[in-house]
Amino acid sequence: MASQTSKKIAFAGLGAMGFGMASHLLGLGHHVTGFDVYEPSLEKFRALGAKTATSPREAAKDNDFFVCMVANSNQAESVLFDSETGAVKALPQNATIILCSTVPSSYLTSVQASLEKLSRTDILLVDSPVSGGTVRAAQGNLTILASGTSTSLERANSLLSDMSEKLYIIPGGIGAASNVKMINQLLAGIHIAAAAEAMGLAAKAGLNTRQVYDIIVGAAGNSWMFENRVPHMLDNDLTPYSALDIFVKDMGIVTSSARLQGFPLPLSSVAEQLYLSASAQGFGRQDDSGLVRIFTPGTPTLVYDQAKPQPTSDKLTPSVTPLEINKIGFIGLGAMGIGMATSLVKAGFPVCGYDVYVPSIEKFLSQAGDKASAASSPAEAADAAEVLILMVQNAAQADDVLFGSGKVAATLPANAIIILNSTVPPSFAKDLGQRLSALGTGLELIDAPVSGGVVRAAAGNLTIISSGAALALSKASPILTALSGPPSNLFTIPNGAGAASSVKLINQLLAGVHIVAAAEAMAFGAKLGLDTRSLYEIIKNAAGGSWMFENRVPAMLNADWTPNSQLAIFVKDLGIVLDEAKRLGYAAPLSAASHQVYLTGAAKGWAKDADSGVVRVWELMTGVSVAEAAKEVVEMKAEKEVFKPREYEPLPLEETIASLPPSTSTNTLATIKERIANPETPALIILDDDPTGTQTCHDIPVLTVWDIPTLTSELHRSPHGFFILTNSRALPGPEASALIKEITTNILSASQSPTFPAAKPFQIVLRGDSTLRGHFPEEPDAVESILGTSTAWILAPFFYQGGRYTIDDVHYVSEGEQLVPASKTPFAADATFGYKSSNLRDYVREKTGGRFEEGQIVSVSLHDIRIGGHARVRDVLLGVERGSVVVVNAAREEDMHVFALGALLAEQQGGKFLYRTGAAFVSSRLGIEGKEPMSAGELGVDTSRGSRGGLVIAGSYVPKTTAQLKYLRECREGRLRVIELDVGELLDEEAGVEKSIVKKAVEEATEAIMAGTDVLVMTSRSLITGHDGLSSLRIGSVVAAALVSFLQGIEVRPRYIIAKGGITSSDAATKGLRMRRAMILGQAAPGVPIWAAAGEEEEKEADGMGVRHKGVPYVVFPGNVGGVETLGELVGRWAAV
C-alpha cells in the first residue's frame, strides 16, 4: 500500500531486483536517486524520469533514506564506508539505512560498530533482507524481514510496506532478520541440491524425468524449490533466473556463521561443496538449477534427455468390477494396511485379511463390515484369491510371505494378481516379477508403492505409483482406484515391475532429505536465539518451504514423537536409495549424509519414534532444543469485548424491493462481452465448492480434475473461463485449504505453460453457498498463500433465482412474501457452517474472529450501483485499502451485471481482487444471458410410453429438500417407486455403502427403471448430526458414499438422473458417473443446472474407465433452490406419457 507522503530516497544497487524495487518506489511518487556501478542500469533508470548519481556519496546527499541492495557484504561495505565515495559521510542527520542485501548477521553488527566509530549514532539502521524475485520486486510484492530498534522500525515501516506484500518484524534487534533469511536460504539451498540429486538419479535409472516431476509435485517429496527449479532442468534452460553463485555466497554465509557458533550442519556443508564444485566447473553465472549437471558428469543433459512428453494413448477399460471379484487376500494390516483393506471393503470388494498381530485382524473385522473376513495364515488369505495385496514392512518380509514360510506363491490360483504396495528396492520388485512368472502359473506382479499416511489410507485417498503388465493393470484398476480416490492420485509407469518402485525411491530420497534439512534448519534457528514457532510460520510459505517442513516441524515444536511415520522407515528407505545409487554408479551425497543422521537417531533408540524426532540428534550434539525455543501462542482472554452481531427483522418482499432506488443502467451485459472478448482480460476460473454453482450458466465447461496438463489444455480451449468442481464444502477445513492450495498452484503452473506466448492471466472466483455456508475465510486465505495478498476480498452472495438478496449489507432469504434475515433461516443452523450474523459486515467479523476492523470492511451499496453505475463501482474498488473486504449489495440481476463491469474496469486499472460469491456473479462476469429452462425434447429425453424410468437421488437434508420430496411423492403417487435408505442403520453398522440395504436398493431400482417407472432413492429424513462440525461432515460423507455406491450399481440406463443436494450431486458426478469434464447445457428449472459429459475424449481419459450412462441428462438440483413443487413438476414434465 502506497505511503501518504513521498520520501527522499537514495537507492544503491540497480540489479535485477534492485531496479524493480527502485522503479516501484518511483512509481509511488517517492523522490528516488539511483546508483549502480553498471552504467546501462543508470541509463535505464533515468529513462523512467529518475535522478541518478555517480557515487553512493552523491546519491546519499540530502536523502533521508538510503536503501542498499547490493550483492554481498563486501559491496555493502564499500557503498557505505569507502573513504572516497561511501554514503555514510554524506547522509543527513537522523537518516535511515535500510540494508536489503543477504549478508551475515555479524556484518550488521559491524555496520553498527562502524557508525559508532564515525560518531554517526544519529543514523538508524534496519536489517531488512528481501525475497520474491524480479517480478514481485517491480510490483511491490516482496516478502521482507525486518529487525532493528523500535525507533528505526517505526521510521522505516511505511517505506518497507511500500515494497512488500508480506512484512515480518523479527524481534531480537539488528541481525535477527538476516538470521531468519539465512535459515530460509539454508533450506532453499539444500532443496535445490536435493532436487538435482534426485532428478539425476531418476534419469540414471532410466525413468521419464518429466513424469517423475509431475508425480513428485503432488507427493511428500515436493518443495518450493523442487517445483520451481526442476522445470528448468527438464528444459535444459540455463538462463540465470537465479545464478548458481548466489548460493555459493549464501551457503557460505550459512556454514561460516555455523562455524562461529560451533554448530554442526552436515547437510548444509555437503550442499555448499556441491555449489562450489559446480562454480569451479564454470557454472556459477548460469541458473542454479544447472547444479544437476555435476551429478551426471558424463552426460550433463541426461535429465533433459530423459524428459519425454507424457503419452496420451488410450488406457485399457477395467475388465472387472467389485461384484466380479470373489476374494482379495490382504496381508499386512498395520497402521496403513488396515485403512487400505477397509477402503476396499467399502468399495464393494470382499477382502480376507491377515496379519501376524491378531488384534489388527480383530480391529479390521470390527470396522470393515460384512465383506471382510479373516485368515489364520498367509496361505489361507491367498487361497482362491484372484488378487493378493502385500502391505508388509520390507522386501525380506514380502519374499518370506511369497516363497518362504508363507507359501503364498504356491497357494494362489492360476492367473492371480499380486499387488505389492510396500516400499522395496526396484531391483527386488523386478526380480520378484520374474520369479513369479517363472512359476508358469500365470501369476502377475503389480509394483504399486503407496504414499500418503494413515489418514489418507483410511479415506481411500492415497497416492499410488503402479507398474506392471497392461492386462494385469487393467484388471487391478478398480482396486487401485478404490485405494487412491481421484484419478490425479494414481500414476502408471511404463517398463514393468520395478519402475514404480524406482519413482517411489526418488520421492523417498527427497522426503528423507527434507526432514533432516528441516531439523538442521530449526535446530540452527534455536541456536541463534530465534523463536522457532515464528520461524516455522515464516518459512513454510517461503522459498525454503517443503511438504515435509510444513508437515513435520510442528511435531518438533511440540516435542511430539508419536510415530505416525517411524524414523526406522527412513533408515530403510534411504538405505534402499543408497544401494540403488551404488548399483548404478551414482553419487548421492545428500542422501548419504541424511542417512547417517537417521542412523544416529536409531542408534539412540528412537527408531520406533516419529521421524521428526531426528531433530533430537542436534539436541544430543549441541544441547539446543527446538521445542524450548518455540514461544507459546498467547491467547488473549482478558477484557476482550464479546462480538454480538446486529439483529434484524423480516421485511415484506414486494414492498422492500419497490422502495429501492431505480436502476439507470442498460445493456451492461453487452459491454461486459466486449471487454472479455479482449484476450488480455483474465480467464475466470471458478472453484466451485459444490456442483450447484453452475446454476446460472450455460455453454461453459466444468472440470472435476485439476492436473496441470488438463488445466493448460482448458485454458487454451476455454480462454474466457471455466468451472473446477472442488466439492471442498464436503471436506474438513484443513483438507479444504490444502485442496484449494493444490488447485491454485496447478492453475498458476498451467498459466505459465510455454504453450502460451506469455503467461495467461487468470482470475479466481471461490463460488460458495448463497446462504453463506462454506469454508470462509479458510479458502480465500489458501488462495492468497499461493498468489499473494489481494487488494480486497469481494463478498457477493446474491442469487436471484434462489431468492437471496443483499440490501443495506444485510443478506436475506425470500420465504413466501417475506425477506427473512439469513441468520434466522435453517441454513444458519447448519451443523458444520452455522453462523449468527445476517449483516455481511458482521458475518465477516464473526467468521474471521475479528481479524478485520470495521474500517477494513467496505460496502458497494445499491445507491452506488443503481445511481453511480459501473464507474462508481470502479472508484469504490480502487479506493479501498489493501487487505480489505468488500460487501456487495444486489437485489436484481442487473445489479450484479453493473458490479461485475465495475470490477472488470477496476482490475484493468491495477486492482487485484479475490471473489467469494454466489452463482450470480459468475454469469454476470462471463456475460452469460439467462435462458428459459430446457424441455425434455430439447435434451433428447425419450418420454414415449415404454421408455426407461428416470432416477432421482436425494441426500440433502435442508428443510426445503424434505418439503420438495414430500410433494414429489404425493403428486407422483402410484407412478413413482420410492426407495428409502435408513441413515441410522448405515452409520450404526459402519459398513457404509456395502450394506445389504444398498444392494437391495440397486436390485429394486433396476427392476423399476427397466419397467419404465421413475425411481426416487432418498435417505431417511431424520437429520443425524455429530457432536461438532467435523463429525457432521463425516456423517454426510458416509451418506454420500452410500448413494454413490447405489449409483455405481445401476447398470441399466435411466431416462435421466437427478441428484438432489451439493455433496450428493458432486459425488454422483465424479464417482458414480466418472465425469472428468462436463458441459453445462442450461437449466431444468430456475437455478437447477443440467450437465452432459463433454467430448468423446471422456471415454479415453477417465483412467481407462469411461463415463457411465453417457448422454443421459444429469441434473444438479441444489438442496436449497426452488419452491415446494419444483422437483415434482420437473419429474412430471420429463415423465413418460
NUNU-343362 format. One record per residue (C-alpha): x, y, z; residue in three letters. Coordinates in steps of 0.05 Angstrom, whole numbers, plus 5000, padded with zeros to 4 digits. Layout:
XYZALA;...
***
This chain:
500050005000MET;502950674980ALA;505051175033SER;501051805044GLN;507252255035THR;513152194987SER;520052075015LYS;527152264993LYS;530751604980ILE;537651414955ALA;537850714925PHE;544450354915ALA;544349714873GLY;540149734810LEU;540949004793GLY;535348534772ALA;531448604837MET;534049284858GLY;531849614794PHE;524749354804GLY;524549584876MET;527150274860ALA;522550344800SER;516550154842HIS;518250674895LEU;519051194839LEU;512150994812GLY;509051114881LEU;511351834879GLY;517551794921HIS;523752204902HIS;528951674886VAL;536251774868THR;539451154840GLY;546550894840PHE;549750294807ASP;556750134781VAL;553549904715TYR;552250504671GLU;546750164628PRO;542650064692SER;543250804707LEU;541150994637GLU;535050534642LYS;533250854709PHE;533951564682ARG;529251364625ALA;523851294678LEU;524852024698GLY;529151864759ALA;535452214783LYS;541951814785THR;548651934818ALA;555851774802THR;557451514872SER;553951284935PRO;556151924969ARG;552952354916GLU;546551934920ALA;546252004995ALA;546552754997LYS;540153065024ASP;536352395024ASN;533152155088ASP;533251415069PHE;538851005040PHE;536750325012VAL;542649855000CYS;541049274953MET;547949034931VAL;550448324922ALA;554348194985ASN;557548485048SER;563948695013ASN;559949124965GLN;555649395021ALA;561949585060GLU;564549965000SER;557950314987VAL;557150545059LEU;564250665084PHE;569150765026ASP;573551355045SER;572551704978GLU;565551504956THR;562051205017GLY;554951435031ALA;555151495106VAL;559252135108LYS;554152485063ALA;547752245097LEU;543852805132PRO;542552795207GLN;537652245231ASN;537751885164ALA;535851145160THR;539850595125ILE;535650005101ILE;540349435085LEU;536448945039CYS;542248515017SER;543147795042THR;549147855088VAL;551547515152PRO;548447785215SER;555447915240SER;556348425185TYR;550348815211LEU;553748845279THR;560049115245SER;555949655208VAL;553149885274GLN;560149905304ALA;562750305244SER;557250815252LEU;559150905325GLU;566450975307LYS;564651525257LEU;560451875310SER;554151765268ARG;549751445320THR;544251905295ASP;543651445234ILE;538550905244LEU;539950205216LEU;534749705193VAL;536648985178ASP;531848825121SER;533448235075PRO;528348135018VAL;525947554975SER;520947454919GLY;524547544853GLY;524648084800THR;517248084781VAL;514848164852ARG;520148684865ALA;517349114809ALA;510349014836GLN;511949194907GLY;510048494929ASN;516448254961LEU;517047875026THR;521248295073ILE;524148115141LEU;525948705185ALA;529448785251SER;532649355289GLY;530849835345THR;523550025354SER;525250735331THR;528650515267SER;523050025250LEU;517750545263GLU;521351045218ARG;522350545161ALA;515650205167ASN;511850575112SER;517550515063LEU;518349765077LEU;510749685068SER;511150035001ASP;516049504976MET;512748895007SER;506748445004GLU;508748095068LYS;512748465121LEU;515248075181TYR;518048455241ILE;523247995274ILE;524648105347PRO;531848085372GLY;534948715344GLY;539948815288ILE;541948165255GLY;535647775274ALA;532347875206ALA;538647665170SER;538847045213ASN;531746855192VAL;533646985119LYS;539746555129MET;535545965154ILE;530946045094ASN;536946035047GLN;539845435084LEU;533445045066LEU;532845324996ALA;540045144980GLY;539344435006ILE;532744344970HIS;535644554902ILE;541544084913ALA;536743524935ALA;532443644873ALA;538643594829ALA;540942954864GLU;534042644858ALA;532842824785MET;539842594766GLY;538541924799LEU;531741874764ALA;535041994697ALA;540641504713LYS;535340984729ALA;532241074660GLY;525841404685LEU;521841924646ASN;524142524686THR;518142954665ARG;513442424691GLN;517442374756VAL;516743124765TYR;509243104754ASP;508642564807ILE;513242884859ILE;509843564858VAL;503643234886GLY;507342794935ALA;511042855001ALA;517742964966GLY;515643644939ASN;518744304959SER;518145024934TRP;524944974902MET;523544284870PHE;517244544838GLU;520645184815ASN;527444944792ARG;526344254763VAL;522544524701PRO;529044884683HIS;532744224688MET;527543874645LEU;528144404591ASP;535644484598ASN;534345224609ASP;540545534639LEU;538046254634THR;540446554701PRO;533846694734TYR;537846594798SER;545346504787ALA;548645904819LEU;553946344851ASP;548646664894ILE;548246004932PHE;555745954934VAL;555246614973LYS;549046445014ASP;551245745034MET;557946045051GLY;554346525098ILE;550745935129VAL;556845505142THR;561346075165SER;556046305214SER;555445595240ALA;562945545249ARG;562846185290LEU;557445855334GLN;561045185336GLY;554744865308PHE;554644245262PRO;550944305196LEU;552343665157PRO;547343765101LEU;548944505091SER;556344335087SER;555143805034VAL;550644284995ALA;555944834998GLU;561244354970GLN;556544174912LEU;555544914894TYR;563045044899LEU;564444454854SER;559344694802ALA;562145404804SER;569245154795ALA;566844794732GLN;564445454703GLY;557045414720PHE;556945984770GLY;553746514727ARG;548546044699GLN;542045854733ASP;542645484799ASP;538444914770SER;544544754728GLY;547444434791LEU;544243794765VAL;549943724714ARG;555143544767ILE;551042914784PHE;551342654713THR;558342884690PRO;558842404631GLY;552142644603THR;550743334632PRO;544043384596THR;541542694619LEU;535542974658VAL;533543374597TYR;534642774551ASP;530142334595GLN;524542864597ALA;519642544549LYS;512642804534PRO;507142454572GLN;503741924529PRO;496542064511THR;494841364487SER;488241034505ASP;488040674571LYS;485139984580LEU;478039944605THR;477739564671PRO;475938844658SER;472638714726VAL;468039054776THR;467738934852PRO;461938454841LEU;466238024795GLU;472037914845ILE;470437364894ASN;476337474940LYS;482137944953ILE;487437705001GLY;490638255041PHE;497038125081ILE;499638665127GLY;494339015169LEU;499039525200GLY;497540275211ALA;496540405136MET;494639695115GLY;488439655158ILE;485840305129GLY;487240065058MET;483739395069ALA;477739745099THR;477440225040SER;477039624993LEU;471239325033VAL;467639995030LYS;468539994955ALA;464939334949GLY;470738834947PHE;470838204991PRO;477338235030VAL;480537675071CYS;485737995117GLY;491837715153TYR;496938005200ASP;501837685249VAL;498838145302TYR;492037845318VAL;489038485348PRO;489938815280SER;485738265248ILE;480338355301GLU;480239115290LYS;479639015215PHE;473638555223LEU;470239025272SER;470739645228GLN;470339375157ALA;463639025153GLY;460338425121ASP;465138335063LYS;471138295110ALA;473837615132SER;480037375169ALA;485436875153ALA;489636495203SER;495636475157SER;498336805093PRO;496636175054ALA;489436195077GLU;488936925055ALA;491736724987ALA;487436114977ASP;482636224919ALA;484236974918ALA;484137284849GLU;488237874876VAL;493237874934LEU;495638524965ILE;502138555003LEU;503039145051MET;508838875092VAL;514639265120GLN;520339085073ASN;522838645017ALA;525138085063ALA;518038015091GLN;515038015021ALA;519837474999ASP;518337045060ASP;510737115051VAL;511036914978LEU;516636394975PHE;518536245047GLY;514336065107SER;508036395080GLY;507735935018LYS;503236434983VAL;506136364913ALA;504735624915ALA;497735724943THR;495036264896LEU;490536024839PRO;493036064768ALA;492936764736ASN;492337124802ALA;495037834810ILE;499738044866ILE;499738784884ILE;505938974923LEU;504539634959ASN;510739625002SER;516840064990THR;522239594965VAL;528539644922PRO;526939694848PRO;531539114833SER;527638684883PHE;520938854850ALA;523738694781LYS;526738044804ASP;520337854841LEU;516237944778GLY;520937484740GLN;520836954795ARG;513236944796LEU;513036894720SER;517936314721ALA;513035904763LEU;508935814699GLY;502135904733THR;500536584703GLY;501836984766LEU;502737724752GLU;506138244796LEU;503938974800ILE;509239404832ASP;505039944867ALA;508340314925PRO;503740794962VAL;504641454997SER;500041895039GLY;499941645111GLY;494841335157VAL;489241845148VAL;489341815072ARG;489741055073ALA;483341025114ALA;480041525067ALA;481841145004GLY;485841744981ASN;493041504975LEU;498041694921THR;499641044884ILE;505140944833ILE;504040304793SER;507639894740SER;506639204711GLY;503538844652ALA;497939224617ALA;492638694625LEU;494238594699ALA;493739354710LEU;487039354674SER;484238814719LYS;487139154781ALA;484939854761SER;478439874803PRO;482339624863ILE;487740144856LEU;482440674845THR;478840464908ALA;485340574946LEU;487341234912SER;480841614901GLY;481242154848PRO;484841994783PRO;490142514799SER;492642054855ASN;494041444811LEU;500141404765PHE;502140864716THR;509540794699ILE;511740424636PRO;517139884634ASN;514239364681GLY;515239174754ALA;520839564787GLY;519440214750ALA;514340454801ALA;518940294859SER;524340704824SER;519741314824VAL;517841184897LYS;525241154913LEU;526141854884ILE;520442114927ASN;523341794989GLN;530142084974LEU;527142784973LEU;522542675033ALA;528142385075GLY;533042935059VAL;527743475070HIS;526143225141ILE;533443245161VAL;534243925128ALA;528244175168ALA;531343905232ALA;538044215216GLU;534944895200ALA;530344925261MET;535944705308ALA;540545235280PHE;535045755288GLY;534345545361ALA;541845625369LYS;541446325341LEU;536146515392GLY;530446565343LEU;523246405362ASP;522645745326THR;515045775322ARG;515246445286SER;520946175243LEU;516545605221TYR;510746055204GLU;515146495161ILE;518845955124ILE;513145455110LYS;510445915056ASN;517146175032ALA;522345914983ALA;525345485038GLY;518745105048GLY;517344385032SER;511743885043TRP;515743545098MET;517744205130PHE;510544415137GLU;508243725159ASN;513943515207ARG;516344155241VAL;510044235284PRO;511943585319ALA;518943855330MET;516044495360LEU;511644095408ASN;516743535421ALA;511343035400ASP;514542385377TRP;508141995366THR;510141515309PRO;505341675253ASN;511441525210SER;517241185245GLN;524441415239LEU;526240705221ALA;522540785155ILE;527741285130PHE;533440865156VAL;530640325110LYS;528540765052ASP;534841195046LEU;538740535052GLY;534940304990ILE;536540964956VAL;543940884970LEU;544140154949ASP;540740324883GLU;545340924872ALA;551340474884LYS;548639954835ARG;548040504783LEU;554840804799GLY;551541454821TYR;553941914877ALA;548442134925ALA;552042554979PRO;545842885009LEU;542342215016SER;548541925048ALA;549242495098ALA;541842465115SER;542141715124HIS;547741805175GLN;543442275216VAL;537641775216TYR;542441215236LEU;544841645294THR;537741735317GLY;536240995310ALA;542540825349ALA;539941255406LYS;533740815410GLY;529041275371TRP;527740815312ALA;520440695331LYS;519141435347ASP;516741945296ALA;521642105240ASP;521142845261SER;524742635324GLY;531242635284VAL;531743365307VAL;533943075374ARG;540642895342VAL;542343635345TRP;539843675416GLU;544443095432LEU;550443425398MET;549444145419THR;544344185475GLY;539444635436VAL;532044485437SER;527344695381VAL;521344585427ALA;524245015483GLU;525745575433ALA;518545575409ALA;514646125443LYS;507645935463GLU;501846255427VAL;498646715477VAL;491046705478GLU;488147395491MET;482647225540LYS;482147835585ALA;477548415573GLU;476348265500LYS;469448505481GLU;464847945460VAL;462548055389PHE;455048105382LYS;452048135312PRO;446548615297ARG;439448355297GLU;434348465241TYR;427048305230GLU;423848015167PRO;421648515113LEU;415848495064PRO;418748254998LEU;414948654946GLU;414649304987GLU;422149285002THR;424149154930ILE;419549704906ALA;422750204955SER;429750124927LEU;432950644880PRO;431150534807PRO;436450244762SER;439450704710THR;443950214675SER;442349884608THR;445849394561ASN;451049234613THR;452048514593LEU;453648724521ALA;459149174548THR;461948604591ILE;462048154530LYS;466148664492GLU;471048714550ARG;472047964558ILE;473047884483ALA;479648234493ASN;484947674501PRO;488348084556GLU;482248014600THR;483847474652PRO;480546804645ALA;475446694701LEU;476846044737ILE;471245874785ILE;473045394842LEU;466245124859ASP;465544834929ASP;459644414906ASP;456644294837PRO;450744774846THR;454845384829GLY;453545254756THR;446245424766GLN;446146084728THR;450645874670CYS;450245514604HIS;455145314549ASP;461245324595ILE;465444724616PRO;466444454686VAL;472544024705LEU;472743514760THR;480243414756VAL;485743944760TRP;492443654739ASP;496944154704ILE;496343864633PRO;488643864638THR;488644584663LEU;493444804609THR;489144494556SER;482844804585GLU;485945504587LEU;487145424512HIS;480445114498ARG;476245584542SER;480246234546PRO;474546634577HIS;473546164636GLY;471245504664PHE;469045174729PHE;473144694772ILE;468844264818LEU;472744224883THR;467043974928ASN;471044274985SER;464844425025ARG;464543675039ALA;471643685070LEU;474243885138PRO;477444575140GLY;484844365137PRO;483443885079GLU;479444415042ALA;485144915050SER;490244415026ALA;485944244966LEU;485044974946ILE;492545084953LYS;493844494908GLU;488944724855ILE;491345444856THR;498545214850THR;496844794790ASN;492945364758ILE;498945824767LEU;503545304735SER;498745184677ALA;498145934664SER;505745974656GLN;506045404606SER;510845524548PRO;504945364502THR;502646084516PHE;506546644483PRO;506247004550ALA;503546804618ALA;496046714612LYS;492547204660PRO;487146894704PHE;482347104759GLN;479846624813ILE;472746614839VAL;471246194901LEU;463946034887ARG;460545894952GLY;453545794980ASP;448746374972SER;446346225043THR;453446345070LEU;455445635086ARG;462545415069GLY;469945495088HIS;470646235098PHE;475846525108PRO;479945885100GLU;479145845025GLU;480946575009PRO;486946505056ASP;489045875018ALA;488846234951VAL;492746824977GLU;498146375006SER;499746184934ILE;498046814894LEU;499547354946GLY;495247864982THR;489448164942SER;487348884941THR;480848634972ALA;476348034980TRP;469648114947ILE;463747814984LEU;457647764938ALA;452647204957PRO;446747494918PHE;442946974877PHE;436447204847TYR;433746514825GLN;434546264896GLY;431446874928GLY;437747124961ARG;438247884966TYR;443348344999THR;440349015019ILE;443849525063ASP;449249005075ASP;444048515105VAL;443347855070HIS;436147595063TYR;432846955040VAL;425947025010SER;420746575041GLU;413846675013GLY;412147415017GLU;417747575065GLN;425247725064LEU;428047335124VAL;434947535151PRO;439646965135ALA;441546835207SER;434246675222LYS;433746135169THR;435245385178PRO;441545485136PHE;444745885193ALA;443645285239ALA;447944835194ASP;451744355239ALA;458344495204THR;457945205178PHE;452845545224GLY;453046295236TYR;449446845275LYS;450247455231SER;445647705176SER;449448345164ASN;455248145119LEU;459848625155ARG;458248255220ASP;458847585183TYR;466047755162VAL;467947945233ARG;464547335262GLU;467846845215LYS;474747155218THR;474947235293GLY;475347995290GLY;481347975242ARG;478348555202PHE;476749205236GLU;470249565217GLU;474150055174GLY;477049485133GLN;470149255110ILE;467449685054VAL;460549675021SER;458549754949VAL;451449994962SER;445349954917LEU;445750704911HIS;452950634885ASP;450650114835ILE;443950404812ARG;445551144814ILE;453051164805GLY;453450574757GLY;459650174739HIS;464150794743ALA;462250884816ARG;463450144830VAL;470350204797ARG;472150814840ASP;469850484905VAL;474049864890LEU;480250264871LEU;479550674934GLY;479750104985VAL;485949975027GLU;489849345011ARG;487448755051GLY;480248985057SER;473648625047VAL;468248905001VAL;460948735013VAL;456648764950VAL;449248944954ASN;444548684899ALA;437148574892ALA;436348434817ARG;440748114764GLU;442448784732GLU;445549004798ASP;450548434793MET;451848594720HIS;453649304738VAL;458149084795PHE;461748574750ALA;463149104698LEU;465749594751GLY;470249044778ALA;472948894708LEU;474649634700LEU;478049654768ALA;482149044751GLU;484449364686GLN;486949954727GLN;491049534774GLY;486149254825GLY;487348544847LYS;481148214876PHE;479347534903LEU;471947364897TYR;467746964945ARG;460946974912THR;454446624897GLY;452746374828ALA;450047044802ALA;456747394798PHE;459746844755VAL;454646904699SER;454947664703SER;462547694698ARG;462447204639LEU;457047594603GLY;452246994602ILE;445047164589GLU;439646754621GLY;435446274581LYS;428945904592GLU;429145224627PRO;430444664577MET;425044174558SER;425643424554ALA;425243484478GLY;431043974474GLU;435243474513LEU;433242874472GLY;429842534531VAL;425341974507ASP;418542074541THR;414741584499SER;410941014530ARG;415440424544GLY;421740834553SER;426140714614ARG;424641024680GLY;428241644707GLY;432441654770LEU;432342164827VAL;437642104882ILE;436742544943ALA;441642645000GLY;440543365021SER;437443475090TYR;435544205086VAL;428144315102PRO;426744555031LYS;429043895002THR;424943505051THR;418743905032ALA;420243814958GLN;420943064966LEU;414443035004LYS;410843394948TYR;414242954895LEU;411742324929ARG;404742594935GLU;404042864864CYS;407142244832ARG;403841734877GLU;402841084841GLY;407641284786ARG;414041334828LEU;417940774862ARG;420641044928VAL;426740714960ILE;428940985027GLU;435840845057LEU;435940865133ASP;441741315153VAL;441741075224GLY;442940365201GLU;448540575154LEU;452040945210LEU;450940425264ASP;453639855223GLU;459640255199GLU;459539875134ALA;457140475094GLY;455840335022VAL;456939585027GLU;450939405069LYS;445638955042SER;440639525042ILE;444639854986VAL;444839214946LYS;437439114955LYS;436139834933ALA;440139724869VAL;436139104852GLU;429439444866GLU;431240074827ALA;433939684767THR;427439294762GLU;423239924765ALA;427440314713ILE;427139714666MET;419639724673ALA;419240464655GLY;417740704726THR;421141324754ASP;425141184817VAL;426641624878LEU;432341384922VAL;432641804985MET;435941785053THR;431441765114SER;429242465132ARG;431242495206SER;437442935206LEU;443142605245ILE;448843065265THR;455342965300GLY;457843295364HIS;461443825322ASP;462044085251GLY;467543595232LEU;463742975254SER;457543225219SER;461643295155LEU;463942575163ARG;456742335173ILE;454942695109GLY;460742345074SER;458241665096VAL;451341825069VAL;454242075003ALA;458441444997ALA;452241015004ALA;448741394949LEU;454841354904VAL;455240604915SER;447940554896PHE;449040944831LEU;455240524815GLN;450839914819GLY;445740174768ILE;447739854702GLU;441139984666VAL;440840664631ARG;435741134662PRO;431841654622ARG;435142194664TYR;438842264730ILE;437142804781ILE;441842884841ALA;438943294899LYS;443943654944GLY;451043914936GLY;455243344964ILE;450642834932THR;451043134863SER;458543224866SER;460042504886ASP;454842234838ALA;458142604780ALA;465442454797THR;464941764829LYS;458341494806GLY;458541724733LEU;466141844728ARG;465542524695MET;472142894685ARG;469743454641ARG;462443644631ALA;458844194593MET;453444594627ILE;447644574579LEU;442745034615GLY;437544954670GLN;432044454682ALA;428544974726ALA;430945654750PRO;437445544788GLY;437744794771VAL;443344644722PRO;443844074672ILE;450543754655TRP;452843304599ALA;459542944594ALA;463743364546ALA;467343064487GLY;468942374462GLU;475642404497GLU;471942274562GLU;471641544545GLU;479241544539LYS;481341984597GLU;478041714658ALA;483641244678ASP;481140724630GLY;474140754658MET;469541144611GLY;463841594633VAL;457941184655ARG;451041304625HIS;453941794575LYS;448542214541GLY;443642154598VAL;441942864622PRO;444842974691TYR;441043484734VAL;444743814792VAL;438944014837PHE;441344444896PRO;438344274963GLY;436244984978ASN;433345204910VAL;426245224882GLY;419345214910GLY;415944624943VAL;413144404876GLU;419344504832THR;422243794837LEU;415443464828GLY;413843904768GLU;420543734735LEU;419542984744VAL;412443064717GLY;414743444655ARG;420042924640TRP;415542324654ALA;413841804601ALA;406941914571VAL;
***
